[in-house]
Amino acid sequence: MDRITKCPGFSDEFDPTTLFTKILVPIDFSPESRRALITACELRVMTGAELHVFLVRDKGVNDEFIAGLGRPWTDTDVEISARDQLEYFCSSNCKGVHCVTGNVTIGEDVVHGVADTAREIGASIVVLAAHEKKAGIFRNRAEKIVKELDIPVLVLK
């Protein structure tokens, strides 16, 4: 890849190929997160960064129902299922771009799950899909995640 040198203010300190080495994309399988994943794939191609996708999965009503049928679902079962779903989502949206899909957290706290995973993998940027904000005075999830992180966050509407 040719280095970006046309900008008069260019310096190695702000070279995107060294500034962004690990990209984290939280996924919820929505059209917005699909857009975030495709944007992250493009950023990965331009910078050569590692691309990590992430999912917070909780045991839902279906999992509890299946557990009542005789075979209880463990956190490991839920995690394996979530990894398979992430792998399929990534392979169908970013053909030819490898994504690391091993980042699954079992729980309900998306904000801390994203922040903890970003720290754990050493992410240098988070590409985040923002959903339509409902009327109200409370912050939406994207705002809470941005506040929780100390690395750059690219928020896509």
C-alpha positions in Angstrom: 0.0 0.0 0.0 1.3 3.5 -0.9 1.8 5.7 2.1 -0.4 8.7 2.5 2.0 11.7 2.0 -0.1 14.2 0.0 -1.5 15.9 3.1 0.8 18.7 4.2 0.2 17.8 7.8 1.1 14.1 7.4 3.4 12.6 10.0 4.2 9.0 11.0 2.5 9.6 14.3 -0.9 9.8 12.5 -0.3 7.2 9.9 -3.5 5.1 9.8 -1.6 2.0 8.9 0.2 2.1 12.3 -2.5 4.0 14.3 -5.2 1.4 13.8 -3.9 -2.1 14.4 -6.9 -3.8 15.9 -10.5 -2.9 14.9 -13.4 -4.0 17.1 -16.9 -4.2 15.7 -19.8 -5.0 18.1 -22.4 -7.0 16.2 -26.1 -7.4 16.9 -27.1 -8.7 13.4 -29.0 -5.5 12.6 -28.7 -3.7 9.3 -26.8 -1.0 11.2 -24.2 -3.5 12.5 -23.9 -4.9 9.0 -23.0 -1.4 7.7 -20.5 -1.1 10.6 -18.9 -4.4 9.7 -18.6 -3.5 6.0 -17.0 -0.1 7.0 -14.6 -1.9 9.3 -13.7 -4.4 6.5 -12.8 -1.4 4.2 -10.8 0.2 7.0 -9.0 -3.2 7.6 -8.2 -3.5 3.9 -6.8 0.1 3.9 -4.7 -0.3 7.1 -3.9 -4.0 7.3 -5.4 -4.1 10.8 -6.8 -7.2 12.6 -10.6 -7.2 12.5 -12.4 -8.5 15.6 -16.1 -8.9 15.8 -17.9 -9.0 19.1 -21.3 -10.1 20.4 -23.0 -9.9 23.8 -25.3 -12.9 24.1 -27.6 -13.7 27.0 -29.6 -16.8 27.6 -32.9 -15.9 26.1 -36.4 -17.3 26.4 -35.8 -19.9 23.7 -32.7 -21.1 25.4 -34.6 -21.6 28.7 -37.4 -23.4 26.8 -34.9 -25.8 25.1 -33.2 -26.3 28.5 -36.7 -27.4 29.9 -36.9 -30.1 27.2 -34.3 -32.2 28.7 -30.9 -30.8 27.7 -29.9 -27.7 29.6 -27.9 -25.1 27.7 -24.7 -24.1 29.3 -22.9 -20.8 28.8 -20.5 -22.8 26.5 -23.4 -24.0 24.3 -24.6 -20.4 24.0 -21.1 -19.2 23.3 -20.5 -21.8 20.5 -23.8 -21.0 18.9 -23.0 -17.2 19.0 -19.5 -17.8 17.5 -21.1 -19.8 14.7 -23.6 -17.0 14.0 -20.8 -14.4 14.0 -18.7 -16.5 11.6 -21.6 -16.9 9.2 -22.5 -13.1 9.5 -18.9 -12.1 8.8 -18.4 -14.6 5.9 -21.6 -13.5 4.2 -20.8 -9.8 4.5 -17.0 -9.5 4.2 -16.1 -12.0 1.6 -12.4 -12.6 1.5 -11.7 -10.5 4.6 -10.8 -12.6 7.7 -12.5 -11.6 10.9 -11.6 -12.8 14.4 -15.0 -14.1 15.7 -14.0 -15.5 19.1 -15.1 -12.6 21.2 -18.5 -13.5 22.8 -19.6 -12.4 26.2 -22.5 -14.1 28.0 -24.5 -11.4 29.8 -26.7 -8.5 29.3 -24.4 -5.5 29.8 -23.5 -4.5 26.3 -21.7 -1.3 27.3 -19.2 -2.9 29.7 -19.0 -6.0 27.5 -17.7 -3.9 24.6 -15.4 -1.8 26.8 -13.9 -4.9 28.5 -13.4 -6.7 25.2 -11.7 -3.6 23.6 -9.3 -3.5 26.5 -8.8 -7.3 26.5 -7.8 -7.5 22.8 -6.0 -4.2 22.8 -8.3 -2.6 20.2 -7.1 0.7 18.7 -10.5 1.7 17.3 -14.1 0.6 17.7 -16.5 0.8 14.7 -19.9 1.1 16.2 -23.4 1.1 14.8 -25.8 3.6 16.4 -29.4 2.8 16.4 -32.2 5.3 16.2 -32.4 7.2 19.5 -35.8 7.0 21.2 -37.2 10.2 22.7 -36.0 10.7 26.2 -33.4 12.2 28.4 -31.2 9.1 28.9 -28.2 8.4 26.7 -28.4 5.7 24.1 -26.1 2.7 24.1 -23.7 4.1 21.6 -23.2 7.3 23.7 -22.5 5.2 26.8 -20.0 3.0 24.9 -18.1 6.1 23.6 -18.0 7.5 27.2 -16.7 4.2 28.6 -13.8 3.9 26.1 -10.5 5.8 25.9 -9.8 4.9 22.2 -11.2 6.3 19.0 -14.8 5.3 18.2 -16.2 5.6 14.7 -20.0 5.8 15.2 -22.1 5.1 12.1 -25.8 6.1 12.1 
